Amino acid sequence: SSCMPREGFASVVSVIEKEVLINTLLESATAAYSLIEQTRRAVIVLHKEHGHSVDEAREMVQSDFQANMQMVIKAVHQKHQVTEPQVTTSIKYYKDDAKVDEAFNILQNALQGEAPPVQRTVTRSSKMRKRGTRS
């Protein structure tokens, strides 16, 4: 038998490491933006080469786009072994952290179609060095 309390257990979502959260947000931004760019190109092709109006073309790609966006974000989450609830909870947990806030804003902007800055992933090694020690 488990010693975990059954009641309310499902609602407890673990907070993920800050570096993992930041990398997940930044990679999600890059993936989302490239999907948006791909979708824009598809709309242009449907409009220019197939004679559909821009609105018609947008409607034609919309359902695929939404499904693909969910898949793309889910793939990034799986790569980092995190879940959507963990990401959401962790964003709230680190709400006062400037780097998390920046990564979150980059994702929000990417979802609005703004190109994310060139990717620089956070590594743990830079934080491992102890201050004041020289080798």
C-alpha positions in Angstrom: 0.0 0.0 0.0 1.1 3.5 -0.8 1.7 6.1 1.9 0.6 9.0 -0.4 -2.7 10.5 0.6 -5.3 9.6 -2.0 -7.4 12.7 -1.6 -6.5 15.6 -3.8 -3.4 13.7 -5.0 -4.2 14.2 -8.7 -4.3 17.9 -8.4 -0.7 18.2 -7.2 1.5 19.1 -10.1 5.3 19.2 -9.7 7.2 22.3 -10.5 10.0 21.6 -13.1 13.5 22.9 -13.0 13.8 26.5 -14.1 16.3 25.7 -16.9 14.0 23.0 -18.2 11.1 25.4 -18.2 13.0 28.1 -20.0 14.3 25.7 -22.7 10.8 24.2 -23.1 9.3 27.7 -23.6 12.0 28.8 -26.0 11.9 25.6 -28.1 8.1 25.8 -28.1 8.4 29.4 -29.4 10.8 28.4 -32.3 8.5 25.4 -33.2 5.3 27.5 -33.1 6.8 30.2 -35.2 8.1 27.9 -37.9 4.7 26.3 -38.0 3.1 29.7 -38.4 5.5 30.6 -41.2 4.8 27.2 -42.9 1.0 27.9 -42.7 1.5 31.5 -44.0 3.3 30.0 -47.1 0.4 27.5 -47.5 -2.1 30.3 -47.5 -0.1 32.2 -50.1 0.1 29.1 -52.4 -3.6 28.5 -52.1 -4.3 32.1 -52.8 -1.9 32.8 -55.7 -1.6 29.4 -57.4 -5.1 28.0 -56.7 -7.2 31.2 -56.9 -8.8 31.0 -53.5 -9.4 34.2 -51.6 -7.1 34.9 -48.7 -10.0 34.3 -46.2 -10.9 31.0 -47.9 -7.3 29.9 -47.9 -7.0 30.8 -44.2 -10.1 28.8 -43.4 -8.8 25.8 -45.4 -5.6 25.6 -43.3 -7.1 26.6 -39.9 -8.1 23.1 -38.5 -4.9 21.5 -39.7 -3.0 24.4 -38.2 -4.6 24.0 -34.7 -4.0 20.3 -34.7 -0.4 20.7 -35.9 0.3 23.4 -33.3 -0.9 21.1 -30.5 1.3 18.3 -31.9 4.4 20.6 -32.2 4.1 21.8 -28.6 3.4 18.3 -27.3 6.6 17.1 -29.1 8.7 19.7 -27.3 7.1 18.8 -24.0 7.8 15.1 -24.6 11.4 15.9 -25.5 11.9 17.7 -22.1 9.7 15.1 -20.4 7.2 17.7 -19.1 3.5 18.0 -19.2 1.3 21.0 -20.1 0.1 21.3 -16.4 3.7 21.2 -15.2 4.6 24.0 -17.6 1.6 26.1 -16.6 2.2 25.5 -12.9 5.9 26.3 -13.2 5.3 29.5 -15.1 3.2 30.7 -12.2 5.8 29.4 -9.7 8.6 31.3 -11.3 6.5 34.4 -12.1 9.0 36.8 -10.5 12.0 35.4 -12.4 13.1 37.7 -15.3 14.5 34.9 -17.5 11.3 32.8 -17.2 9.2 35.9 -17.9 11.4 36.7 -21.0 11.0 33.1 -22.3 7.3 33.2 -21.7 7.0 36.5 -23.6 9.0 35.1 -26.5 6.6 32.2 -26.7 3.5 34.6 -26.6 5.0 36.7 -29.3 5.9 33.7 -31.4 2.3 32.6 -31.2 1.3 36.0 -32.5 3.7 35.5 -35.5 6.7 37.4 -34.3 10.1 35.7 -34.9 11.8 34.6 -31.7 15.4 35.8 -31.2 18.1 33.3 -32.1 18.0 30.4 -29.7 20.4 30.2 -26.8 19.5 27.3 -24.5 20.3 27.5 -20.8 22.9 25.1 -19.6 23.5 24.0 -16.0 27.3 24.1 -16.3 27.5 27.9 -16.0 25.7 27.7 -12.7 27.9 24.8 -11.3 31.0 26.9 -10.9 31.4 28.0 -7.3 32.0 31.7 -6.8 35.4 32.7 -5.5 37.2 29.4 -6.2 39.9 29.3 -8.7 41.3 26.1 -10.2 
